Amino acid sequence: MKISWSPLAADRLENIYEYISVDNKAAAQKVVERIFKKVESLAKNPERGRKVPETNREEIRELFESDYRINYRIETKRVSILTIRNFKQILPDKDIK
């Protein structure tokens, strides 16, 4: 299954890197690499993530990596990465449309 990134998800990942790299560039790189690895695993098993509690939509799922929620949508032939947020943040509807 193909993986695609929304502009929002790509921006959030870049922001995560920039935020962590202020203190530690190596740690920032490791977090980003772990997020990419987790996302890549969805190509073989897209249903491995849990359903998102903020929505009743079956196709909207999430995985956790470090302190982050990776929110995605399962589509017919691809997985769309919608956003990445701190796990403490509530997912707003606008991020999953």
C-alpha positions as CSV (number, residue, x, y, z in Angstrom):
1,M,0.0,0.0,0.0
2,K,1.3,3.5,-0.9
3,I,1.9,6.1,1.8
4,S,1.2,9.8,1.2
5,W,1.8,12.8,3.5
6,S,-0.5,15.7,3.8
7,P,1.2,19.2,3.8
8,L,0.0,19.6,7.4
9,A,1.7,16.3,8.5
10,A,4.9,17.2,6.7
11,D,4.9,20.7,8.3
12,R,4.3,19.2,11.8
13,L,7.1,16.8,11.4
14,E,9.5,19.6,10.4
15,N,8.3,21.6,13.4
16,I,9.0,18.6,15.7
17,Y,12.5,18.4,14.3
18,E,13.1,22.1,14.7
19,Y,11.8,22.2,18.3
20,I,13.9,19.2,19.5
21,S,17.0,20.2,17.6
22,V,17.3,23.5,19.5
23,D,18.6,21.4,22.4
24,N,19.8,18.3,20.6
25,K,20.1,17.7,16.8
26,A,20.9,14.0,17.2
27,A,17.9,13.4,19.3
28,A,15.7,15.3,16.9
29,Q,17.0,13.2,14.0
30,K,16.3,10.0,16.0
31,V,12.7,11.0,16.7
32,V,12.1,11.8,13.1
33,E,13.6,8.5,12.0
34,R,11.4,6.6,14.4
35,I,8.3,8.4,13.2
36,F,9.2,7.6,9.5
37,K,9.8,3.9,10.4
38,K,6.5,3.7,12.2
39,V,4.7,5.3,9.2
40,E,6.5,3.0,6.7
41,S,5.2,0.0,8.7
42,L,1.6,1.0,7.7
43,A,2.3,0.0,4.1
44,K,2.1,-3.7,5.1
45,N,-0.4,-3.4,8.0
46,P,-2.5,-0.2,7.9
47,E,-5.1,-1.4,10.4
48,R,-2.5,-1.9,13.1
49,G,-3.3,1.6,14.6
50,R,-6.1,2.1,17.0
51,K,-9.3,4.0,16.1
52,V,-9.1,7.7,17.0
53,P,-11.2,8.4,20.1
54,E,-12.2,11.8,18.9
55,T,-14.0,10.4,15.9
56,N,-16.3,7.4,15.1
57,R,-14.8,7.1,11.6
58,E,-13.4,3.6,11.1
59,E,-10.9,4.7,8.5
60,I,-9.2,7.3,10.8
61,R,-6.5,5.6,12.9
62,E,-3.4,6.5,14.9
63,L,-0.1,5.2,16.0
64,F,2.1,6.5,18.8
65,E,5.8,7.2,18.6
66,S,7.7,8.9,21.4
67,D,5.5,11.7,22.6
68,Y,3.6,11.9,19.3
69,R,0.3,10.7,17.7
70,I,0.5,9.9,14.0
71,N,-3.0,10.3,12.7
72,Y,-3.8,8.7,9.3
73,R,-6.6,7.7,7.0
74,I,-6.9,4.2,5.4
75,E,-8.0,4.6,1.8
76,T,-8.5,2.0,-1.0
77,K,-4.9,1.9,-2.2
78,R,-3.0,4.2,0.1
79,V,-2.6,5.4,3.7
80,S,-2.7,9.2,4.0
81,I,-0.8,10.6,6.9
82,L,-3.0,13.5,8.1
83,T,-1.2,15.1,11.0
84,I,1.3,14.5,13.8
85,R,0.6,16.0,17.2
86,N,1.8,15.7,20.8
87,F,0.0,12.8,22.4
88,K,-1.6,15.2,25.0
89,Q,-3.3,17.3,22.4
90,I,-6.9,16.7,21.3
91,L,-7.2,16.1,17.6
92,P,-9.3,18.9,16.0
93,D,-11.8,18.0,13.3
94,K,-10.0,20.3,10.8
95,D,-6.9,18.1,11.0
96,I,-8.7,15.0,9.7
97,K,-10.9,16.3,6.9
